[in-house]
Amino acid sequence: KRVWYGMCLLYLSSFLPTSCKSSGAAGSSCEKLCGADLKTCSCHPACEPHQTCCTDYRQFCVDTEPHSGTMFGGTDFVVSSTTFDPDSKLLCRFSGEVQTKGYVDRDGTGHCISPLLYETGWIPFEVSTDDGVTYSMQGTWVSVFPGWVDPGLKVTLVNLTQWQYYGTPNVAGALRMMWNTFHMRADQVNVELWGYRETGEPYSDSWLPEWNFIPQSAEKTLSTWHLGSVRVCPSSNPDDTWNVNALWSDLHALAWHLEGAFRQDSAAWALERCLDWDRLERRLGSFLNETIDCPCTLAQALADTARFHRDYGCDIMTGSVCTYHPGCVHCIRAIQASLKYGAGQQCCYDSAGDLVLTGDSVGGSTPDRGHVWGSPPYRRPPRVPGLSHWLYDVISFYYCCLWSDSCHYYFTHRPSSDCRSYKVPMAGVVFGNLHFITFNGTEYTLNGEGEFYLVCSDKGLTVQGRTEPVKLENGTLKKATRLAALAMKENTSDVIEVRFSSQQTHLEVLRNQQVLSFLQRGWVDLKGERLWVIANGSSLFTYNSESLWNAARHPALGSALSTLEDPEDPLYPEVSELCVGEGSRLCSHDALAAQSIEMGRASQASFQAHMALVKDLEPVLSCGWLPPPSNGQKEGRKYLLRATVRFSCNKGYVLSGSSDRTCENTGRWSGDATHCVSGMHSVSCSLFAVLM
């Protein structure tokens, strides 16, 4: 007999959300009130499963198809769930300020065109049917980071390297682009170049983004645009018309568009631009003290998913195509930008799992003045998603490193961060028949049905869990429970909920009680000071069925579990054979309690995965980067505990100090600082010592 002792969790006292109130829709209207709960009915998206919506809910609270598109604008989307009079004059307004012209097609379906937005995430929009006199319809549009747009919805620059190196030695020839005509149904199109720059005094109110049409490449003044994108749009629109149906290419370096001086001597031209950038960086001041330190190892980098996300430009999961980081197999980026400067951090690792530093390799990790994904409140430099990063951190890399051999200027301002100050996160897990492993490693098992607090933080973070009985395939309920949903919120952020679908076949993610679609993109930006958000108080969960509400209202909580390993149990022989090794007791407990071999196997796998994660997140000690001596070399690029770095000097120089230095458990390098002195200097010093 094995007895499992658990800890009693605080039961969450819930209240029935107002969207579950009985409907009395007469006299109530959703016009300009979408998302609100009225006295007699609801205008909140969660009203539909309960049939509590106001009668005109779908008339004024509209959906879109598709629901997202590039931040650059130009996406033609349908205003669904309502029809329009053919004579309606549609105007669409985004964030209460940016207007675009819409239209009604032959079927009475309304369309809007998304505008250029210097921000990503959920953007509120309104629709007017009377040419802007009143805006009675409301909805939400998702502005997507340009790099995450479906490739089929972009203009593809064939052989992007040729486009971005055009005019450098041995790079010329015809340039080709392609696009899917299904998404651009026009007999004739304009192919336009749009450029980006930022004007005004940095870090002041006058610092503004500028996105403009570039009509021709002959004039020198127009060749000052070094960064941009190709736009394809119907030729029925005049050149440079903003916010019309269009397809865009990826943002790229405009080597193919630069002035003749670049063609004549690209390295000299690029060096001049690199020196201009160097002077600008010295004037802007350093942001490096604000950036988070990198994880010390690749294992830590892959495990620390709370603070870092894989860099799509160098991703071990997709083949490690690391164009800008030769010698690396994987890079990660800090999810959050720094508070004051909105700066980012990038950390790259080699095949041995070691952090690669720019002091050792041109492919090393580099921080960013502009976070690659931008940072709230967006809209202004250097927080404009993608664009600010390209302007301050990428095009400058072309100037200094790719178009000229002047990387030392770039790495002076973008040196790698080592990991001496890196603090590993703590990991906790809930799995199986309610087994808990807390952040400090405490393990217990609990049999509880209902809703409970899992995490409460004095910073305003709340994580809640909903548990439910385990149901067999034949519908029988067992005396075992599982975690069925998680909800989280921080202060005034969005409420995010993850739960099983009603068919129990997959997971659903909800934002503020609305199910999210990940068909068009795999990343979601959330409202909040950082990225994930939550608040304290009562239940954060969505109740779109009576059974969910009843489960929350009628908890059953047991502080101890006992499972008899009965040899007469038909599953006992199979369980005994399956449940061996690490996590075997959890495996057998769950398999017998739920009468499910699959649940036992899953519990053991979850336990082993968690223990592997904990191992990957074990702290390691770093002594920090050691430079090679002037007029000498070093052997070794590992800087963690017990690593040894060896030094040697060039011909004509003599080594002074330690030839070998080892990282000790004090966090310091053994021996003395290493120098290479000229042979003549060494001889003269020796003679002086003898004479004395």
FITORBA-366299 format. One record per residue (C-alpha): x, y, z. Coordinates in steps of 0.1 Angstrom, whole numbers. Layout:
<rs>
+-------+-------+-------+
|     x |     y |     z |
+-------+-------+-------+
|     X |     Y |     Z |
...
+-------+-------+-------+
</rs>
This chain:
<rs>
+-------+-------+-------+
|     x |     y |     z |
+-------+-------+-------+
|     0 |     0 |     0 |
|    13 |    34 |    -9 |
|    -1 |    66 |     6 |
|     3 |   100 |   -10 |
|     0 |   130 |    12 |
|   -10 |   163 |    -5 |
|   -14 |   199 |     6 |
|   -48 |   215 |     7 |
|   -50 |   243 |   -19 |
|   -71 |   274 |   -14 |
|  -104 |   270 |   -33 |
|  -113 |   298 |   -55 |
|  -147 |   313 |   -47 |
|  -162 |   321 |   -81 |
|  -191 |   342 |   -92 |
|  -212 |   338 |  -123 |
|  -199 |   361 |  -150 |
|  -224 |   387 |  -161 |
|  -223 |   372 |  -196 |
|  -241 |   342 |  -182 |
|  -272 |   362 |  -170 |
|  -305 |   354 |  -185 |
|  -312 |   374 |  -215 |
|  -338 |   401 |  -217 |
|  -326 |   418 |  -249 |
|  -356 |   440 |  -255 |
|  -347 |   477 |  -254 |
|  -309 |   470 |  -251 |
|  -285 |   476 |  -280 |
|  -249 |   468 |  -286 |
|  -243 |   499 |  -307 |
|  -209 |   513 |  -296 |
|  -210 |   490 |  -266 |
|  -193 |   458 |  -279 |
|  -175 |   439 |  -252 |
|  -199 |   452 |  -225 |
|  -224 |   433 |  -203 |
|  -257 |   452 |  -201 |
|  -284 |   448 |  -175 |
|  -307 |   426 |  -196 |
|  -283 |   411 |  -222 |
|  -247 |   409 |  -232 |
|  -225 |   423 |  -260 |
|  -195 |   403 |  -249 |
|  -182 |   375 |  -272 |
|  -188 |   349 |  -245 |
|  -225 |   356 |  -248 |
|  -231 |   334 |  -278 |
|  -226 |   299 |  -262 |
|  -251 |   309 |  -235 |
|  -276 |   326 |  -259 |
|  -276 |   357 |  -238 |
|  -266 |   382 |  -265 |
|  -286 |   413 |  -273 |
|  -307 |   409 |  -304 |
|  -285 |   433 |  -324 |
|  -252 |   419 |  -312 |
|  -241 |   406 |  -346 |
|  -253 |   438 |  -363 |
|  -228 |   460 |  -344 |
|  -201 |   436 |  -330 |
|  -184 |   423 |  -361 |
|  -158 |   396 |  -369 |
|  -133 |   397 |  -397 |
|  -119 |   372 |  -422 |
|   -90 |   370 |  -422 |
|   -86 |   383 |  -387 |
|   -50 |   395 |  -391 |
|   -25 |   409 |  -417 |
|     8 |   426 |  -420 |
|    16 |   457 |  -400 |
|    25 |   474 |  -434 |
|   -12 |   474 |  -443 |
|   -30 |   466 |  -475 |
|   -49 |   435 |  -464 |
|   -85 |   433 |  -478 |
|  -106 |   417 |  -451 |
|  -143 |   409 |  -449 |
|  -165 |   424 |  -422 |
|  -184 |   392 |  -415 |
|  -217 |   383 |  -397 |
|  -236 |   412 |  -411 |
|  -247 |   424 |  -446 |
|  -246 |   459 |  -461 |
|  -267 |   480 |  -483 |
|  -250 |   482 |  -518 |
|  -252 |   520 |  -516 |
|  -234 |   522 |  -483 |
|  -203 |   543 |  -482 |
|  -179 |   524 |  -460 |
|  -151 |   540 |  -440 |
|  -130 |   519 |  -416 |
|  -113 |   536 |  -387 |
|   -84 |   520 |  -367 |
|   -74 |   529 |  -332 |
|   -98 |   558 |  -334 |
|   -76 |   577 |  -358 |
|   -64 |   560 |  -391 |
|   -91 |   558 |  -418 |
|   -92 |   537 |  -449 |
|  -119 |   534 |  -476 |
|  -140 |   502 |  -476 |
|  -164 |   489 |  -501 |
|  -195 |   466 |  -505 |
|  -192 |   438 |  -530 |
|  -220 |   423 |  -552 |
|  -231 |   399 |  -524 |
|  -237 |   427 |  -499 |
|  -205 |   418 |  -480 |
|  -185 |   447 |  -465 |
|  -147 |   449 |  -469 |
|  -121 |   470 |  -452 |
|   -84 |   476 |  -461 |
|   -60 |   475 |  -432 |
|   -37 |   506 |  -429 |
|     0 |   510 |  -422 |
|     3 |   507 |  -384 |
|    36 |   512 |  -365 |
|    25 |   486 |  -339 |
|    15 |   450 |  -336 |
|   -12 |   432 |  -317 |
|   -50 |   437 |  -313 |
|   -61 |   470 |  -329 |
|   -97 |   482 |  -323 |
|  -115 |   493 |  -355 |
|  -149 |   508 |  -363 |
|  -170 |   508 |  -395 |
|  -191 |   536 |  -408 |
|  -218 |   531 |  -434 |
|  -225 |   568 |  -440 |
|  -190 |   580 |  -451 |
|  -177 |   587 |  -416 |
|  -207 |   606 |  -401 |
|  -212 |   578 |  -375 |
|  -192 |   547 |  -366 |
|  -216 |   523 |  -351 |
|  -199 |   489 |  -357 |
|  -169 |   477 |  -337 |
|  -144 |   449 |  -341 |
|  -108 |   439 |  -336 |
|   -80 |   436 |  -362 |
|   -47 |   419 |  -355 |
|   -16 |   437 |  -368 |
|    11 |   412 |  -374 |
|    49 |   416 |  -373 |
|    60 |   415 |  -410 |
|    83 |   386 |  -405 |
|    55 |   364 |  -393 |
|    31 |   369 |  -422 |
|    23 |   338 |  -443 |
|    48 |   336 |  -472 |
|    19 |   331 |  -496 |
|     6 |   366 |  -487 |
|    39 |   383 |  -495 |
|    59 |   395 |  -525 |
|    88 |   370 |  -527 |
|   122 |   385 |  -537 |
|   138 |   355 |  -555 |
|   174 |   351 |  -542 |
|   172 |   377 |  -515 |
|   210 |   377 |  -511 |
|   213 |   390 |  -547 |
|   189 |   418 |  -539 |
|   208 |   428 |  -508 |
|   243 |   425 |  -522 |
|   236 |   439 |  -557 |
|   264 |   462 |  -567 |
|   290 |   446 |  -545 |
|   318 |   427 |  -563 |
|   306 |   399 |  -586 |
|   269 |   405 |  -578 |
|   247 |   417 |  -607 |
|   222 |   404 |  -632 |
|   184 |   404 |  -634 |
|   164 |   406 |  -602 |
|   132 |   386 |  -599 |
|   102 |   388 |  -577 |
|    70 |   366 |  -574 |
|    36 |   369 |  -558 |
|     4 |   349 |  -557 |
|   -21 |   364 |  -581 |
|   -50 |   349 |  -562 |
|   -43 |   376 |  -535 |
|   -38 |   404 |  -560 |
|   -66 |   401 |  -585 |
|   -59 |   430 |  -609 |
|   -53 |   431 |  -646 |
|   -25 |   456 |  -642 |
|    -4 |   463 |  -611 |
|    20 |   489 |  -599 |
|    53 |   477 |  -585 |
|    66 |   503 |  -561 |
|    95 |   508 |  -537 |
|    88 |   522 |  -503 |
|   116 |   533 |  -479 |
|   119 |   537 |  -442 |
|   138 |   560 |  -420 |
|   134 |   578 |  -387 |
|   137 |   616 |  -383 |
|   140 |   641 |  -354 |
|   161 |   642 |  -323 |
|   166 |   607 |  -308 |
|   148 |   599 |  -276 |
|   127 |   631 |  -278 |
|    91 |   638 |  -288 |
|   103 |   648 |  -323 |
|   117 |   613 |  -331 |
|    93 |   600 |  -356 |
|    90 |   570 |  -381 |
|    88 |   578 |  -418 |
|    75 |   553 |  -444 |
|    75 |   568 |  -479 |
|    71 |   559 |  -516 |
|   104 |   562 |  -536 |
|    95 |   570 |  -572 |
|   128 |   565 |  -590 |
|   164 |   556 |  -584 |
|   182 |   581 |  -606 |
|   182 |   610 |  -582 |
|   209 |   611 |  -555 |
|   184 |   624 |  -528 |
|   163 |   593 |  -533 |
|   192 |   570 |  -529 |
|   195 |   580 |  -493 |
|   169 |   555 |  -485 |
|   188 |   524 |  -476 |
|   161 |   502 |  -461 |
|   126 |   494 |  -476 |
|   101 |   470 |  -491 |
|    86 |   464 |  -525 |
|    48 |   469 |  -527 |
|    25 |   455 |  -554 |
|    -9 |   470 |  -558 |
|   -36 |   475 |  -584 |
|   -27 |   502 |  -610 |
|   -61 |   517 |  -606 |
|   -46 |   534 |  -576 |
|   -23 |   564 |  -583 |
|    14 |   559 |  -574 |
|    22 |   564 |  -537 |
|   -15 |   560 |  -526 |
|   -15 |   550 |  -489 |
|   -36 |   522 |  -474 |
|   -48 |   504 |  -505 |
|   -51 |   467 |  -512 |
|   -14 |   455 |  -516 |
|    11 |   428 |  -511 |
|    45 |   436 |  -496 |
|    79 |   420 |  -497 |
|   101 |   415 |  -466 |
|   120 |   445 |  -453 |
|   155 |   444 |  -469 |
|   187 |   463 |  -475 |
|   182 |   483 |  -507 |
|   216 |   476 |  -523 |
|   200 |   473 |  -557 |
|   186 |   508 |  -554 |
|   217 |   527 |  -541 |
|   235 |   554 |  -560 |
|   263 |   550 |  -585 |
|   290 |   556 |  -559 |
|   280 |   523 |  -543 |
|   284 |   504 |  -576 |
|   319 |   520 |  -582 |
|   333 |   511 |  -548 |
|   308 |   494 |  -525 |
|   334 |   489 |  -496 |
|   344 |   525 |  -495 |
|   308 |   537 |  -497 |
|   298 |   512 |  -469 |
|   327 |   523 |  -447 |
|   316 |   559 |  -449 |
|   281 |   549 |  -438 |
|   296 |   527 |  -410 |
|   316 |   557 |  -397 |
|   284 |   578 |  -398 |
|   267 |   551 |  -378 |
|   296 |   549 |  -353 |
|   293 |   587 |  -347 |
|   256 |   584 |  -342 |
|   260 |   556 |  -317 |
|   284 |   575 |  -296 |
|   259 |   604 |  -295 |
|   230 |   582 |  -286 |
|   246 |   567 |  -255 |
|   249 |   531 |  -243 |
|   219 |   509 |  -236 |
|   240 |   478 |  -227 |
|   236 |   480 |  -189 |
|   199 |   476 |  -194 |
|   199 |   443 |  -213 |
|   194 |   409 |  -197 |
|   223 |   386 |  -195 |
|   224 |   355 |  -218 |
|   220 |   319 |  -206 |
|   254 |   303 |  -203 |
|   246 |   271 |  -223 |
|   224 |   260 |  -252 |
|   205 |   237 |  -227 |
|   197 |   267 |  -206 |
|   187 |   287 |  -236 |
|   163 |   261 |  -249 |
|   148 |   257 |  -214 |
|   143 |   293 |  -205 |
|   112 |   298 |  -226 |
|    97 |   324 |  -201 |
|   123 |   351 |  -210 |
|   137 |   340 |  -243 |
|   122 |   329 |  -277 |
|   140 |   312 |  -305 |
|   154 |   335 |  -333 |
|   138 |   325 |  -365 |
|   169 |   336 |  -384 |
|   190 |   309 |  -366 |
|   169 |   282 |  -353 |
|   181 |   246 |  -344 |
|   145 |   235 |  -348 |
|   144 |   244 |  -385 |
|   179 |   235 |  -397 |
|   202 |   261 |  -381 |
|   205 |   284 |  -412 |
|   224 |   311 |  -394 |
|   232 |   336 |  -422 |
|   242 |   364 |  -398 |
|   259 |   342 |  -372 |
|   283 |   318 |  -390 |
|   295 |   290 |  -367 |
|   264 |   290 |  -346 |
|   235 |   265 |  -346 |
|   209 |   284 |  -325 |
|   201 |   319 |  -314 |
|   175 |   332 |  -290 |
|   161 |   366 |  -283 |
|   149 |   382 |  -251 |
|   111 |   384 |  -253 |
|   109 |   416 |  -233 |
|   126 |   449 |  -243 |
|   145 |   469 |  -218 |
|   124 |   494 |  -199 |
|   141 |   527 |  -207 |
|   156 |   522 |  -242 |
|   134 |   495 |  -256 |
|   165 |   475 |  -264 |
|   168 |   438 |  -271 |
|   192 |   409 |  -264 |
|   203 |   381 |  -287 |
|   223 |   351 |  -276 |
|   239 |   325 |  -300 |
|   254 |   291 |  -294 |
|   277 |   267 |  -312 |
|   273 |   229 |  -318 |
|   291 |   223 |  -285 |
|   264 |   242 |  -267 |
|   286 |   271 |  -257 |
|   277 |   308 |  -258 |
|   294 |   324 |  -288 |
|   308 |   359 |  -281 |
|   318 |   386 |  -306 |
|   352 |   389 |  -289 |
|   359 |   355 |  -304 |
|   338 |   353 |  -335 |
|   320 |   375 |  -361 |
|   291 |   352 |  -356 |
|   288 |   360 |  -319 |
|   258 |   372 |  -299 |
|   248 |   408 |  -303 |
|   224 |   431 |  -284 |
|   200 |   454 |  -302 |
|   192 |   491 |  -297 |
|   158 |   484 |  -312 |
|   141 |   452 |  -301 |
|   134 |   431 |  -331 |
|    97 |   427 |  -323 |
|    93 |   463 |  -310 |
|    81 |   471 |  -276 |
|    50 |   488 |  -261 |
|    38 |   514 |  -266 |
|    52 |   510 |  -301 |
|    45 |   537 |  -328 |
|    76 |   557 |  -321 |
|   114 |   550 |  -325 |
|   131 |   530 |  -314 |
|   101 |   508 |  -305 |
|    86 |   504 |  -340 |
|    84 |   466 |  -346 |
|   110 |   453 |  -370 |
|   117 |   487 |  -386 |
|   136 |   503 |  -358 |
|   157 |   472 |  -353 |
|   166 |   471 |  -390 |
|   176 |   507 |  -390 |
|   199 |   506 |  -359 |
|   210 |   470 |  -358 |
|   208 |   453 |  -392 |
|   215 |   479 |  -419 |
|   245 |   490 |  -398 |
|   257 |   454 |  -399 |
|   256 |   456 |  -437 |
|   276 |   488 |  -436 |
|   303 |   476 |  -413 |
|   305 |   438 |  -418 |
|   288 |   426 |  -449 |
|   295 |   454 |  -474 |
|   329 |   463 |  -459 |
|   355 |   448 |  -436 |
|   350 |   471 |  -406 |
|   332 |   449 |  -381 |
|   353 |   462 |  -352 |
|   332 |   494 |  -354 |
|   300 |   474 |  -351 |
|   311 |   452 |  -323 |
|   323 |   482 |  -303 |
|   287 |   492 |  -299 |
|   272 |   457 |  -300 |
|   294 |   435 |  -278 |
|   282 |   402 |  -266 |
|   268 |   399 |  -231 |
|   284 |   371 |  -212 |
|   265 |   351 |  -186 |
|   281 |   360 |  -153 |
|   249 |   377 |  -140 |
|   225 |   352 |  -156 |
|   199 |   339 |  -131 |
|   182 |   306 |  -140 |
|   144 |   306 |  -137 |
|   126 |   281 |  -115 |
|   102 |   255 |  -129 |
|    71 |   239 |  -115 |
|    47 |   214 |  -130 |
|    12 |   199 |  -125 |
|     4 |   167 |  -143 |
|   -14 |   134 |  -142 |
|   -38 |   126 |  -113 |
|   -29 |   160 |   -98 |
|     7 |   156 |   -90 |
|    24 |   189 |   -81 |
|    61 |   198 |   -81 |
|    65 |   234 |   -69 |
|    91 |   259 |   -78 |
|   112 |   250 |   -49 |
|   110 |   212 |   -57 |
|    84 |   202 |   -32 |
|    63 |   172 |   -44 |
|    28 |   163 |   -34 |
|    -3 |   147 |   -48 |
|   -39 |   160 |   -44 |
|   -73 |   148 |   -54 |
|   -93 |   179 |   -59 |
|  -121 |   189 |   -83 |
|  -129 |   226 |   -88 |
|  -109 |   258 |   -93 |
|   -79 |   267 |   -73 |
|   -51 |   293 |   -71 |
|   -19 |   278 |   -84 |
|     3 |   310 |   -83 |
|    -3 |   343 |   -65 |
|    24 |   369 |   -67 |
|    28 |   403 |   -49 |
|    35 |   417 |   -84 |
|    -1 |   411 |   -94 |
|     3 |   378 |  -112 |
|   -24 |   352 |  -107 |
|   -25 |   317 |  -122 |
|   -56 |   296 |  -116 |
|   -63 |   260 |  -124 |
|   -95 |   240 |  -131 |
|   -96 |   203 |  -124 |
|  -121 |   177 |  -135 |
|  -127 |   139 |  -131 |
|  -110 |   116 |  -154 |
|  -135 |   101 |  -179 |
|  -129 |    68 |  -196 |
|  -137 |    62 |  -233 |
|  -170 |    45 |  -223 |
|  -180 |    77 |  -204 |
|  -173 |    62 |  -169 |
|  -160 |    87 |  -143 |
|  -131 |    75 |  -122 |
|  -119 |    85 |   -88 |
|   -91 |   104 |  -103 |
|   -88 |   141 |  -114 |
|   -67 |   160 |  -140 |
|   -59 |   196 |  -147 |
|   -83 |   206 |  -174 |
|   -76 |   244 |  -178 |
|   -53 |   272 |  -168 |
|   -61 |   309 |  -166 |
|   -37 |   337 |  -159 |
|   -36 |   374 |  -156 |
|   -13 |   402 |  -143 |
|   -27 |   435 |  -131 |
|   -46 |   450 |  -160 |
|   -35 |   427 |  -187 |
|   -55 |   403 |  -209 |
|   -68 |   372 |  -194 |
|   -53 |   341 |  -211 |
|   -69 |   307 |  -207 |
|   -57 |   273 |  -220 |
|   -81 |   244 |  -218 |
|   -93 |   212 |  -235 |
|  -117 |   217 |  -264 |
|  -152 |   205 |  -259 |
|  -143 |   174 |  -280 |
|  -113 |   168 |  -257 |
|   -92 |   163 |  -289 |
|   -69 |   194 |  -287 |
|   -61 |   225 |  -266 |
|   -78 |   259 |  -270 |
|   -63 |   292 |  -261 |
|   -87 |   320 |  -251 |
|   -80 |   357 |  -248 |
|  -105 |   376 |  -227 |
|  -130 |   347 |  -232 |
|  -126 |   345 |  -269 |
|  -110 |   315 |  -286 |
|   -79 |   324 |  -306 |
|   -70 |   311 |  -340 |
|   -35 |   301 |  -348 |
|   -41 |   291 |  -384 |
|   -27 |   323 |  -398 |
|     1 |   328 |  -374 |
|    19 |   311 |  -345 |
|    26 |   340 |  -322 |
|     2 |   362 |  -302 |
|    10 |   396 |  -288 |
|    -9 |   404 |  -256 |
|   -20 |   436 |  -239 |
|     1 |   444 |  -208 |
|    32 |   461 |  -196 |
|    53 |   431 |  -207 |
|    38 |   403 |  -228 |
|    18 |   379 |  -207 |
|    -8 |   394 |  -184 |
|   -33 |   387 |  -154 |
|   -52 |   402 |  -123 |
|   -63 |   392 |   -88 |
|   -98 |   387 |   -76 |
|  -124 |   361 |   -86 |
|  -125 |   335 |  -113 |
|  -106 |   342 |  -145 |
|  -122 |   313 |  -163 |
|  -147 |   312 |  -192 |
|  -180 |   293 |  -185 |
|  -195 |   284 |  -219 |
|  -213 |   253 |  -206 |
|  -234 |   244 |  -176 |
|  -210 |   215 |  -167 |
|  -181 |   239 |  -164 |
|  -200 |   261 |  -140 |
|  -212 |   232 |  -119 |
|  -177 |   218 |  -116 |
|  -164 |   252 |  -103 |
|  -193 |   255 |   -78 |
|  -191 |   220 |   -63 |
|  -155 |   212 |   -55 |
|  -144 |   179 |   -40 |
|  -110 |   181 |   -23 |
|   -90 |   153 |    -7 |
|   -58 |   160 |    12 |
|   -45 |   124 |     9 |
|   -47 |    97 |   -17 |
|   -41 |    60 |   -13 |
|   -38 |    35 |   -41 |
|   -37 |    -2 |   -35 |
|   -15 |   -22 |   -58 |
|   -39 |   -51 |   -60 |
|   -23 |   -81 |   -78 |
|   -59 |   -91 |   -87 |
|   -64 |   -59 |  -107 |
|   -65 |   -69 |  -144 |
|   -41 |   -40 |  -152 |
|   -16 |   -49 |  -125 |
|     7 |   -71 |  -146 |
|     9 |   -45 |  -174 |
|    14 |   -17 |  -150 |
|    42 |   -36 |  -132 |
|    59 |   -41 |  -166 |
|    54 |    -5 |  -178 |
|    61 |    16 |  -147 |
|    98 |    11 |  -140 |
|   126 |    36 |  -135 |
|   123 |    73 |  -128 |
|    87 |    83 |  -121 |
|    75 |    47 |  -118 |
|    55 |    53 |   -86 |
|    36 |    82 |  -103 |
|    30 |    60 |  -133 |
|    16 |    31 |  -114 |
|    -5 |    54 |   -91 |
|   -22 |    70 |  -121 |
|   -26 |    39 |  -142 |
|   -44 |    21 |  -114 |
|   -64 |    50 |  -101 |
|   -77 |    59 |  -136 |
|   -76 |    24 |  -149 |
|   -57 |    38 |  -178 |
|   -23 |    26 |  -190 |
|   -21 |    57 |  -212 |
|   -25 |    80 |  -182 |
|     2 |    62 |  -164 |
|    26 |    64 |  -193 |
|    18 |   101 |  -198 |
|    24 |   108 |  -161 |
|    58 |    91 |  -161 |
|    68 |   110 |  -193 |
|    57 |   143 |  -178 |
|    77 |   137 |  -147 |
|   108 |   127 |  -167 |
|   104 |   157 |  -190 |
|   102 |   180 |  -159 |
|   133 |   165 |  -143 |
|   152 |   170 |  -175 |
|   141 |   206 |  -176 |
|   152 |   211 |  -140 |
|   186 |   196 |  -149 |
|   190 |   219 |  -179 |
|   182 |   249 |  -157 |
|   209 |   240 |  -131 |
|   231 |   271 |  -125 |
|   266 |   271 |  -139 |
|   294 |   294 |  -130 |
|   312 |   316 |  -155 |
|   344 |   335 |  -150 |
|   337 |   358 |  -180 |
|   353 |   364 |  -213 |
|   391 |   365 |  -215 |
|   406 |   385 |  -244 |
|   438 |   374 |  -262 |
|   469 |   395 |  -254 |
|   479 |   422 |  -278 |
|   504 |   406 |  -303 |
|   493 |   371 |  -293 |
|   466 |   345 |  -295 |
|   445 |   324 |  -272 |
|   432 |   288 |  -275 |
|   398 |   281 |  -260 |
|   364 |   297 |  -261 |
|   349 |   281 |  -230 |
|   346 |   303 |  -199 |
|   327 |   281 |  -175 |
|   339 |   264 |  -143 |
|   371 |   243 |  -148 |
|   376 |   256 |  -184 |
|   412 |   264 |  -193 |
|   423 |   291 |  -218 |
|   459 |   290 |  -232 |
|   479 |   319 |  -245 |
|   508 |   323 |  -269 |
|   526 |   353 |  -284 |
|   535 |   362 |  -320 |
|   570 |   358 |  -333 |
|   593 |   384 |  -317 |
|   572 |   387 |  -285 |
|   576 |   370 |  -252 |
|   548 |   360 |  -229 |
|   545 |   377 |  -196 |
|   521 |   364 |  -169 |
|   502 |   331 |  -170 |
|   503 |   310 |  -202 |
|   473 |   290 |  -189 |
|   443 |   303 |  -169 |
|   415 |   282 |  -154 |
|   381 |   292 |  -143 |
|   379 |   285 |  -106 |
|   349 |   280 |   -83 |
|   354 |   316 |   -69 |
|   343 |   329 |  -103 |
|   378 |   342 |  -110 |
|   405 |   331 |  -134 |
|   436 |   315 |  -120 |
|   470 |   330 |  -125 |
|   480 |   365 |  -136 |
|   470 |   387 |  -165 |
|   487 |   377 |  -197 |
|   507 |   401 |  -219 |
|   530 |   398 |  -249 |
|   561 |   420 |  -247 |
|   587 |   425 |  -274 |
|   618 |   404 |  -271 |
|   641 |   434 |  -270 |
|   621 |   449 |  -242 |
|   624 |   416 |  -223 |
|   662 |   415 |  -228 |
|   667 |   451 |  -217 |
|   647 |   445 |  -185 |
|   667 |   414 |  -177 |
|   700 |   433 |  -181 |
|   687 |   461 |  -159 |
|   678 |   436 |  -132 |
|   713 |   420 |  -134 |
|   731 |   454 |  -131 |
|   710 |   464 |  -101 |
+-------+-------+-------+
</rs>
